[in-house]
Every structure is written in structure tokens, then in C-alpha cells.
């Protein structure tokens, strides 16, 4: 069993930065891949980024490549999403999720989900 709690969301101006954190409980967290997804109002949940259990198997959706960076610190049971050059279209609730399939972009492969954190990019 893994429990996930996201934090770090908020209101930021276009061009600004935020760092999201996904803190996990459970001794086996380091054996899980972690994905970040987001859902904007009226839209389906979409894949953002993922990182494998050892920090490899990293993948991003095209719209965030070069702006977002995913990383993890297994000693701290935490995964991060550094978001730079934020745009209004990045506004969404961001979720982290844990699963056994490294590199997966499909939400159905993730077994455990956090409650989400709101990111709003607006002037």
C-alpha cells in the first residue's frame, strides 16, 4: 500500500515557476514508478511526466518538454515536478500516481493516486 500527498501548487504569473512535491508513505515506494497527470476543468486527465523507480525511464508529454523536470529522492520518499516558464494552459489540478510500469503514460497502469494540487497560471 502506498499513500501519496501532493503539495506546492498555487497561483503564479505566466513565465513563473513552481515545484510540486509528491510525498509517499510505504516502505516499498522506491520500487514504484511515479507519474504526474493533470486535469483542467472540462477536460480529461492527461499525462504530464513519469520517472522510474531508480530515477530513469523518464518521459514527458510534448507540451512540457524543455520546461518541466521530474526527479525523485527515494531516501525522502518524494518525487518532484519542477515547472518553469509556466503558461496559462498549464492551469489544472496536478496529481501524482504510483505504479509498477516504468515509463507508462497511461493512467490505468497506476494503482495509487494522490488527492491533487491546484496550479493556476494567470496574470
N, CA, C and O of each residue as an XYZ file, in Angstrom:
492
protein
N       0.853     -1.198      0.000
C       0.000      0.000      0.000
C       0.883      1.241      0.000
O       1.843      1.336      0.765
N       0.546      2.186     -0.865
C       1.276      3.446     -0.953
C       0.268      4.583     -0.855
O      -0.757      4.574     -1.536
N       0.559      5.541     -0.021
C      -0.270      6.750      0.060
C       0.546      7.928     -0.431
O       1.721      8.069     -0.093
N      -0.086      8.775     -1.232
C       0.609      9.889     -1.876
C      -0.058     11.210     -1.503
O      -1.284     11.305     -1.450
N       0.759     12.223     -1.246
C       0.243     13.557     -0.933
C       1.017     14.578     -1.754
O       2.236     14.698     -1.627
N       0.295     15.316     -2.601
C       0.920     16.356     -3.407
C       0.909     17.690     -2.648
O       0.042     17.941     -1.812
N       1.884     18.525     -2.960
C       1.930     19.871     -2.409
C       2.713     20.756     -3.362
O       3.360     20.268     -4.288
N       2.649     22.069     -3.129
C       3.437     23.002     -3.912
C       2.665     23.765     -4.966
O       3.224     24.632     -5.636
N       1.391     23.458     -5.123
C       0.597     24.193     -6.096
C       0.309     25.607     -5.633
O       0.604     25.976     -4.496
N      -0.277     26.399     -6.533
C      -0.613     27.765     -6.182
C      -0.875     28.596     -7.407
O      -1.022     28.082     -8.516
N      -0.933     29.907     -7.186
C      -1.163     30.878     -8.260
C       0.173     31.481     -8.664
O       0.938     31.937     -7.813
N       0.451     31.483     -9.949
C       1.709     32.029    -10.457
C       1.433     32.762    -11.755
O       0.518     32.404    -12.498
N       2.223     33.786    -12.027
C       2.080     34.529    -13.267
C       2.686     33.766    -14.435
O       3.582     32.946    -14.233
N       2.219     34.017    -15.647
C       2.842     33.396    -16.819
C       4.347     33.674    -16.849
O       4.801     34.790    -16.595
N       5.098     32.626    -17.165
C       6.549     32.727    -17.147
C       7.180     32.358    -15.825
O       8.401     32.225    -15.732
N       6.371     32.191    -14.811
C       6.875     31.860    -13.484
C       7.153     30.379    -13.312
O       7.028     29.592    -14.250
N       7.533     30.014    -12.092
C       7.915     28.628    -11.782
C       7.224     28.151    -10.519
O       6.882     28.939     -9.637
N       7.030     26.857    -10.454
C       6.557     26.181     -9.258
C       7.250     24.834     -9.179
O       7.626     24.260    -10.201
N       7.419     24.330     -7.964
C       7.900     22.966     -7.792
C       6.870     22.178     -6.998
O       6.586     22.488     -5.841
N       6.327     21.173     -7.627
C       5.391     20.283     -6.957
C       6.144     19.141     -6.296
O       7.156     18.664     -6.810
N       5.637     18.712     -5.154
C       6.192     17.564     -4.450
C       5.124     16.500     -4.293
O       3.940     16.798     -4.137
N       5.561     15.266     -4.338
C       4.682     14.121     -4.126
C       5.339     13.282     -3.029
O       6.303     12.561     -3.283
N       4.814     13.383     -1.824
C       5.379     12.660     -0.686
C       4.636     11.348     -0.504
O       3.406     11.310     -0.515
N       5.398     10.273     -0.336
C       4.800      8.950     -0.257
C       5.060      8.295      1.090
O       6.094      8.515      1.720
N       4.111      7.498      1.509
C       4.306      6.644      2.669
C       4.355      5.211      2.182
O       3.774      4.884      1.148
N       5.035      4.365      2.912
C       5.150      2.969      2.493
C       6.585      2.604      2.211
O       7.294      3.330      1.514
N       7.018      1.475      2.752
C       8.428      1.094      2.632
C       8.825      0.700      1.224
O      10.013      0.691      0.900
N       7.843      0.370      0.368
C       8.162     -0.114     -0.969
C       8.087      0.972     -2.026
O       8.104      0.671     -3.220
N       8.007      2.228     -1.611
C       7.841      3.317     -2.577
C       8.935      3.318     -3.622
O       8.673      3.619     -4.786
N      10.160      2.988     -3.232
C      11.285      3.055     -4.161
C      11.176      2.014     -5.272
O      11.946      2.065     -6.231
N      10.242      1.073     -5.168
C      10.062      0.075     -6.212
C       8.959      0.451     -7.196
O       8.626     -0.334     -8.084
N       8.391      1.645     -7.045
C       7.311      2.095     -7.912
C       7.773      3.195     -8.860
O       8.565      4.061     -8.490
N       7.265      3.145    -10.088
C       7.347      4.303    -10.973
C       6.306      5.327    -10.511
O       5.270      4.968     -9.950
N       6.596      6.587    -10.753
C       5.665      7.655    -10.366
C       5.368      8.526    -11.575
O       6.275      8.964    -12.283
N       4.107      8.766    -11.793
C       3.683      9.616    -12.887
C       3.001     10.871    -12.377
O       2.409     10.883    -11.298
N       3.092     11.916    -13.164
C       2.339     13.154    -12.908
C       1.299     13.294    -14.022
O       1.595     13.131    -15.205
N       0.083     13.601    -13.602
C      -1.018     13.832    -14.524
C      -1.674     15.154    -14.147
O      -1.466     15.665    -13.047
N      -2.455     15.698    -15.049
C      -3.178     16.918    -14.737
C      -4.555     16.881    -15.380
O      -4.784     16.203    -16.381
N      -5.462     17.630    -14.772
C      -6.821     17.701    -15.301
C      -7.320     19.130    -15.176
O      -7.429     19.681    -14.080
N      -7.618     19.711    -16.323
C      -8.185     21.053    -16.367
C      -9.705     20.942    -16.373
O     -10.248     19.904    -16.751
N     -10.398     22.004    -15.956
C     -11.870     21.971    -15.933
C     -12.440     21.609    -17.306
O     -12.064     22.197    -18.320
N     -13.338     20.650    -17.323
C     -13.994     20.263    -18.561
C     -13.154     19.412    -19.490
O     -13.573     19.108    -20.607
N     -11.964     19.023    -19.034
C     -11.083     18.217    -19.878
C     -10.750     16.900    -19.201
O     -10.908     16.748    -17.990
N     -10.288     15.952    -19.999
C      -9.885     14.672    -19.458
C      -8.523     14.790    -18.777
O      -7.724     15.679    -19.070
N      -8.293     13.847    -17.847
C      -6.981     13.804    -17.205
C      -5.927     13.440    -18.246
O      -6.131     12.534    -19.054
N      -4.802     14.148    -18.224
C      -3.760     13.889    -19.212
C      -2.414     13.654    -18.542
O      -2.126     14.185    -17.470
N      -1.612     12.852    -19.199
C      -0.261     12.539    -18.749
C       0.631     13.774    -18.861
O       0.534     14.533    -19.825
N       1.499     13.968    -17.870
C       2.459     15.066    -17.896
C       3.894     14.531    -17.932
O       4.669     14.891    -18.817
N       4.245     13.673    -16.968
C       5.620     13.187    -16.864
C       5.634     11.924    -16.017
O       4.703     11.651    -15.260
N       6.722     11.153    -16.165
C       6.875      9.967    -15.349
C       8.354      9.714    -15.087
O       9.215     10.115    -15.872
N       8.636      9.044    -13.974
C      10.008      8.678    -13.625
C       9.991      7.280    -13.034
O       9.120      6.950    -12.229
N      10.963      6.451    -13.437
C      11.048      5.088    -12.947
C      11.564      5.009    -11.531
O      11.926      6.021    -10.931
N      11.597      3.772    -10.987
C      11.928      3.623     -9.575
C      13.351      4.044     -9.237
O      13.619      4.430     -8.099
N      14.272      3.980    -10.199
C      15.656      4.350     -9.915
C      15.995      5.749    -10.407
O      17.147      6.176    -10.326
N      15.005      6.458    -10.913
C      15.250      7.798    -11.448
C      15.391      7.823    -12.955
O      15.495      8.892    -13.557
N      15.394      6.637    -13.573
C      15.457      6.574    -15.026
C      14.058      6.468    -15.617
O      13.067      6.803    -14.969
N      13.996      5.995    -16.865
C      12.709      5.819    -17.566
C      11.859      7.071    -17.481
O      10.667      7.010    -17.179
N      12.484      8.206    -17.750
C      11.788      9.498    -17.696
C      11.144      9.792    -19.039
O      11.736      9.573    -20.095
N       9.919     10.293    -18.975
C       9.193     10.681    -20.188
C       8.321     11.888    -19.879
O       7.876     12.078    -18.747
N       8.085     12.702    -20.906
C       7.257     13.903    -20.775
C       6.281     13.968    -21.939
O       6.541     13.452    -23.026
N       5.168     14.606    -21.685
C       4.304     14.930    -22.805
C       4.950     16.079    -23.579
O       5.687     16.880    -23.004
N       4.677     16.158    -24.866
C       5.386     17.118    -25.716
C       5.220     18.570    -25.258
O       6.146     19.371    -25.381
N       4.057     18.900    -24.738
C       3.781     20.304    -24.409
C       4.595     20.830    -23.229
O       4.654     22.041    -23.018
N       5.223     19.943    -22.454
C       6.005     20.412    -21.299
C       7.500     20.150    -21.459
O       8.289     20.551    -20.603
N       7.895     19.493    -22.525
C       9.323     19.204    -22.733
C      10.127     20.496    -22.775
O       9.744     21.461    -23.436
N      11.253     20.499    -22.054
C      12.097     21.676    -22.002
C      11.665     22.680    -20.946
O      12.394     23.632    -20.666
N      10.486     22.483    -20.351
C      10.010     23.397    -19.311
C       9.849     22.705    -17.967
O      10.095     23.316    -16.927
N       9.445     21.454    -17.970
C       9.219     20.687    -16.742
C      10.332     19.657    -16.568
O      10.860     19.118    -17.541
N      10.673     19.397    -15.310
C      11.663     18.372    -14.987
C      11.145     17.529    -13.828
O      10.777     18.050    -12.775
N      11.124     16.219    -14.043
C      10.696     15.292    -12.994
C      11.927     14.638    -12.377
O      12.879     14.294    -13.078
N      11.895     14.473    -11.061
C      13.005     13.831    -10.358
C      12.462     13.169     -9.105
O      11.320     13.402     -8.709
N      13.298     12.334     -8.484
C      12.860     11.674     -7.264
C      14.010     11.530     -6.289
O      15.175     11.468     -6.680
N      13.662     11.477     -5.011
C      14.614     11.255     -3.926
C      14.041     10.116     -3.093
O      13.200     10.339     -2.222
N      14.495      8.906     -3.359
C      13.927      7.747     -2.660
C      14.250      7.757     -1.167
O      13.502      7.191     -0.369
N      15.342      8.388     -0.791
C      15.667      8.473      0.641
C      14.622      9.301      1.383
O      14.358      9.074      2.564
N      14.036     10.259      0.678
C      12.995     11.118      1.251
C      11.600     10.677      0.843
O      10.618     11.324      1.209
N      11.495      9.585      0.089
C      10.185      9.109     -0.392
C       9.407     10.220     -1.091
O       8.207     10.385     -0.870
N      10.096     10.973     -1.931
C       9.467     12.130     -2.568
C       9.831     12.199     -4.044
O      10.963     11.918     -4.436
N       8.866     12.572     -4.839
C       9.066     12.844     -6.255
C       8.702     14.303     -6.503
O       7.753     14.833     -5.926
N       9.475     14.934     -7.370
C       9.297     16.358     -7.641
C       8.935     16.600     -9.103
O       9.297     15.828     -9.990
N       8.220     17.679     -9.325
C       7.973     18.170    -10.680
C       8.301     19.653    -10.681
O       7.526     20.474    -10.189
N       9.459     19.986    -11.238
C       9.861     21.379    -11.375
C       9.241     21.930    -12.650
O       9.462     21.398    -13.738
N       8.474     22.984    -12.513
C       7.751     23.555    -13.651
C       8.224     24.989    -13.866
O       8.025     25.856    -13.016
N       8.847     25.221    -15.006
C       9.356     26.553    -15.363
C       8.609     27.081    -16.580
O       7.932     26.331    -17.283
N       8.741     28.370    -16.815
C       8.116     29.017    -17.983
C       6.643     28.633    -18.098
O       6.167     28.256    -19.168
N       5.946     28.735    -16.996
C       4.557     28.295    -16.960
C       3.680     29.154    -17.857
O       3.898     30.355    -18.018
N       2.675     28.492    -18.437
C       1.746     29.133    -19.357
C       0.325     28.985    -18.807
O       0.066     28.082    -18.012
N      -0.586     29.849    -19.215
C      -1.979     29.719    -18.746
C      -2.559     28.343    -19.042
O      -3.377     27.841    -18.271
N      -2.150     27.728    -20.144
C      -2.685     26.410    -20.483
C      -2.159     25.298    -19.582
O      -2.608     24.158    -19.692
N      -1.218     25.607    -18.698
C      -0.764     24.636    -17.697
C      -1.693     24.609    -16.476
O      -1.526     23.775    -15.586
N      -2.649     25.503    -16.437
C      -3.586     25.546    -15.317
C      -4.389     24.256    -15.229
O      -5.038     23.853    -16.194
N      -4.343     23.610    -14.067
C      -5.025     22.325    -13.876
C      -4.803     21.872    -12.444
O      -4.012     22.455    -11.703
N      -5.519     20.819    -12.070
C      -5.197     20.083    -10.859
C      -4.161     19.031    -11.244
O      -4.363     18.257    -12.179
N      -3.063     19.014    -10.518
C      -1.972     18.085    -10.801
C      -2.006     16.941     -9.788
O      -2.119     17.156     -8.581
N      -1.906     15.724    -10.313
C      -1.931     14.519     -9.494
C      -0.641     13.729     -9.682
O      -0.097     13.677    -10.784
N      -0.158     13.121     -8.619
C       0.887     12.130     -8.770
C       0.286     10.753     -8.526
O      -0.707     10.604     -7.815
N       0.912      9.753     -9.132
C       0.392      8.394     -9.047
C       1.555      7.421     -9.073
O       2.586      7.703     -9.684
N       1.404      6.284     -8.420
C       2.446      5.268     -8.360
C       1.970      3.985     -9.025
O       0.821      3.573     -8.866
N       2.872      3.365     -9.767
C       2.530      2.120    -10.446
C       3.764      1.293    -10.704
O       4.880      1.724    -10.411
N       3.574      0.101    -11.255
C       4.677     -0.838    -11.464
C       5.267     -0.788    -12.858
O       6.229     -1.505    -13.134
N       4.727      0.032    -13.747
C       5.185      0.042    -15.138
C       6.015      1.295    -15.409
O       5.450      2.376    -15.579
N       7.343      1.174    -15.452
C       8.156      2.377    -15.701
C       7.921      2.929    -17.093
O       7.777      2.180    -18.058
N       7.885      4.236    -17.182
C       7.748      4.890    -18.472
C       6.337      4.973    -19.010
O       6.121      5.471    -20.114
N       5.356      4.483    -18.230
C       3.985      4.446    -18.738
C       3.349      5.827    -18.758
O       3.527      6.629    -17.841
N       2.588      6.087    -19.846
C       1.830      7.328    -19.997
C       0.347      7.097    -19.737
O      -0.448      8.030    -19.852
N      -0.034      5.892    -19.395
C      -1.449      5.525    -19.267
C      -1.877      5.495    -17.811
O      -1.291      4.785    -16.994
N      -2.908      6.275    -17.491
C      -3.323      6.376    -16.091
C      -3.791      5.023    -15.546
O      -3.725      4.788    -14.340
N      -4.264      4.133    -16.427
C      -4.767      2.845    -15.959
C      -3.665      1.951    -15.397
O      -3.962      0.970    -14.716
N      -2.410      2.267    -15.667
C      -1.301      1.449    -15.156
C      -0.823      1.917    -13.788
O       0.076      1.311    -13.205
N      -1.411      2.984    -13.274
C      -1.029      3.498    -11.963
C      -2.076      3.087    -10.935
O      -3.275      3.282    -11.137
N      -1.601      2.515     -9.828
C      -2.507      1.928     -8.849
C      -2.888      2.864     -7.717
O      -3.973      2.750     -7.147
N      -1.996      3.788     -7.393
C      -2.208      4.658     -6.231
C      -2.140      6.113     -6.676
O      -1.283      6.498     -7.471
N      -3.065      6.916     -6.143
C      -3.178      8.309     -6.556
C      -3.238      9.223     -5.348
O      -3.768      8.863     -4.297
N      -2.680     10.422     -5.521
C      -2.837     11.452     -4.514
C      -4.131     12.220     -4.736
O      -4.898     11.919     -5.650
N      -4.364     13.218     -3.884
C      -5.625     13.963     -3.938
C      -5.564     15.137     -4.900
O      -6.596     15.722     -5.229
N      -4.370     15.487     -5.354
C      -4.212     16.566     -6.311
C      -3.868     17.896     -5.665
O      -4.187     18.142     -4.502
N      -3.212     18.748     -6.441
C      -2.890     20.103     -6.008
C      -3.166     21.051     -7.174
O      -2.818     20.759     -8.318
N      -3.793     22.184     -6.873
C      -4.212     23.126     -7.922
C      -3.047     24.014     -8.347
O      -2.349     24.594     -7.515
N      -2.857     24.106     -9.646
C      -1.899     25.043    -10.227
C      -2.676     25.996    -11.118
O      -3.381     25.568    -12.032
N      -2.547     27.285    -10.850
C      -3.228     28.298    -11.648
C      -2.197     29.276    -12.175
O      -1.454     29.889    -11.408
N      -2.158     29.416    -13.498
C      -1.220     30.330    -14.141
C      -2.034     31.467    -14.749
O      -2.764     31.279    -15.722
N      -1.897     32.634    -14.163
C      -2.714     33.770    -14.583
C      -2.056     35.067    -14.170
O      -1.380     35.141    -13.143
N      -2.262     36.092    -14.986
C      -1.766     37.429    -14.631
C      -2.847     38.212    -13.893
O      -2.625     39.360    -13.510
